[in-house]
Amino acid sequence: MSKELNLESLFIGSKGENGNLYKELLSNLIDDHIGWRKNYMPQDPAMIGSADKREESFKLTADKVKDVLDEASRRMRATAVPWHSAGRFWGHMNSETLLPAILGYNFSMLWNGNNCAYESSPATSAMEEDVGIDFSHMCGYGEIGWGHLTGGGTAANVEGIWYARNIKSIPLALKKVLPETVAGKSEWDLLNMPTDEVMDIVDAHPQSIDAIKAVSARSGKDIQKLGKWLVPKTKHYSWPKAADMVGVGLDQLVMVDVDSHYRLKMDKLEETIRELAAQQIPVMGVVGVVGSTEEGAVDPIHEIVALRKKLYKELGVYFYIHIDAAYGSYARTLFLDENYNFIPYEKLDEEFKKHGVFHSPVHIKREVYEAYKAFGEAESITVDPHKMGYIPYAAGGVVIKRRSMRELIGYFAAYVNEKGAPSLLGAYMLEGSKAGATAVAVWVAHRVLGLNVSGYGRLIGASIESARNFYDFLGTLTFEVNGKTIRVHQLVDPDFNMVDYVFQQDGATLEETNELNRQFWLATSSGRESLYTQGFITSHTDFARPDYGDSPFDEFVNKKLGYSREEWEKAGKVTVLRACCLTPYMNDKKAFEYFSEEIKKAMVKALTAIVK
């Protein structure tokens, strides 16, 4: 596979190098579709005749369509972000998208499938079912898991807490409907039943599922009894929304400290759960983030799993685990062989070399590897193809450990379906109508590349190596601008492909440093000036104390930037520049050498305009 897969053929190219290939393939696909229309009931008359096309109003309307499209194109070319650049865009979560995925999306829009209901989209619904199984294998659930596409990570996270809420409430419902199945268990025991135990009982009583669900959390009762929902302080902003939407409530949301590498702090997590248990307050669930949106950090999923086992044995405390891997999920392909087996850590370098994953040696941290290895122990996982899957927006996804879990959020009785009949995707998801074209885009990409080290793993590897090159490059930079010395400080050695950094003028206060970085972002990337003329584009964020606590202080604000606790508390935040290094091209050292010089020029230009 690796010898056959050429990444350079999979993108349109930063200079449109594969533009003719794209047009040729799309034209062929459009011809297929037009032929499909013509050949359906060929005896039927055409509805648009030659005389119709000769009418003046027909020509005027066609001209209007062209004019409006020209205007749309003009506006896009004038104000869109040039994320296609091989080495100048180091900004938000966007990049080149896969040529086969674009073609799949373009082409399948002509069929206008709605994957809410199988009868309106038999082809694309079947492809989405395939994609869901792909997710299950990629994330370690194998054939017993199930997944589907969403509009994005927010919807997937909402489904994650929806699953957790309903499953954690089922034991209370069983006590009312099938009391013999939970005989002898106290309310505390019921609220801490392991998910597999709960699902085994539910699966054994399919005829009672509607009655069970009727008195579960979906009734609105007992939700507050289910306990707290714990998230790291690096959480995505969708989690408060999700807690609000499913009725868990913001009061039940507990934010746990992260360490100086912006990973969930395990001692704080354990301390929090023990304190809650001492008060007989259950923990409904814990979220681990794999690829945090600001830092690309990978939480220690394996340690969360180990803690759950330890506390269940010691205290009888069990919590649902959801992995928010919207950004980082596809990186698991780095560790999978072509049969979805997880590659032993000791053999990674050998496999990477065999499949050409990296041009230069890249070290994968053992703790990151172990976190990915533990995916299959979580109950549900957020997967976003439109991030590291390199699929056009909008393509999110969610995957669950057991297919039968979906019945607990479904809205019809599963047992009335004919065995082997296609499922109604709309019955098992938050959203209703959605484009079948998204499913085709993901389906095509998965089958062209493959979800393993020799396929997607090579693409993810290119991104990680690009990030490493950018990180190392930043460490070499010092600027003399208008008589002032400006230094560059990287935040942390990245777990993945996110690189954060700060410009600091010698002698500046933390507040002044924050303002310098904000002004740099405004000058290069805010859109105040034409982005099409910018030689370097980045992103920014604030690590503010209300969100992050003091996690940025010791290792970064104090040791690297040299600021005191007094200055940290006065400023209340540190403003950082952020690069989501999704480019698949900057793993090439020669190419990076060219762009690094161009980036330096652009940085000097921006800093010269700011620093007086």
Secondary structure, DSSP 4 states (H G I P E B T S, - for coil): -TTT--GGGSB--TT-TTHHHHHHHHHHHHHHHHHHHHHSSTTSPPSS-HHHHHSHHHHHHHHHHHHHHHHHHHHHHHHS--TT-SSSEE-SS----BHHHHHHHHHHHTTT-BTT-GGG-HHHHHHHHHHHHHHHHHTT-GGG-EEEEESSHHHHHHHHHHHHHHHHHHHHHHHHH-GGGGTT--HHHHTT--HHHHHHHHHT-GGGHHHHHHTSGGGT-SGGGG-EEEEETT--THHHHHHHHTT--GGGEEEEPB-TTSSB-HHHHHHHHHHHHHTT--EEEEEEEBS-TTT--B--HHHHHHHHHHHHHHH----EEEEEETTTGGGGGGGB-TTSPBPPGGGHHHHHHHHT--SS--PPPHHHHHHHHGGGGSSEEEE-TTTTT-PPSS-EEEEESSGGGGGGT-SS-GGGSPTTPPP-GGGGSS--S-BHHHHHHHHHHHHHH-SSTTTHHHHHHHHHHHHHHHHHHHTT-EEEETTEEEEEEE-S--SSSEEEEEEEETT--HHHHHHHHHHHHHHHTSSSS-GGG-S-EEEEEEEEHHHHTTTTIIIIIITTT---HHHHHHH-EEEEEEEE---SSTTSHHHHHHHHHHHHHHHHHHHHHH--
